[in-house]
């Protein structure tokens, strides 16, 4: 569980960093925690409306670090970060997530670093 929390903290620590690489483990561990937090906030919003507002605020706050992490994950597979824009198109989003999930990292250095 510590790895998941570490990856999640690292996602927010690198809020505006679109350069470099993110490992597959770090990416999916941070995404898992992000999904859990979002789901809990949405469930709590059924009990108290304030949690709906918090859920919205959290979603807006998490957009940039998730996008930055996705760009870095794509860099890890030696792909351009511009592919992350596919996340904004529903059909392409599924393909992008599947690719990020299954793609092997490029061993050693590539044009985006080590």
C-alpha positions, 0 to 999 in steps of 0.5 A: 500500500505504501507504493500506491501512496508514494506513486499518488504523492509523486503524481501531485508532486510533479503537477506541471511536469510534462517532461521525462518518464513515468513507469507503468507501476507508478502510473497505475498505482496513482490512477488506482488511488485517484479512482478510489478517492473519486469513487468515495467522494461520489458515494459520500455526495449521496449522503451530503451535498458538500461532498459533491462539491468536493468531488468536483473540486478534486476532479478539477485539481487532478486533471493536470497531474493525471494528464502530465503523468499520462504524457510521461507514461507515453514518453516511457514507451517512446511515444509523443505526449501529444497522444494524451489528447486522445483522452478527450475523445471517448473512443480514442480514450479506451485505446490510449488507456489500453496502450498505457496499460500494456505497453512495455517501457523502452529499455534504457534511454530514449529521446525523453530521458531515462 
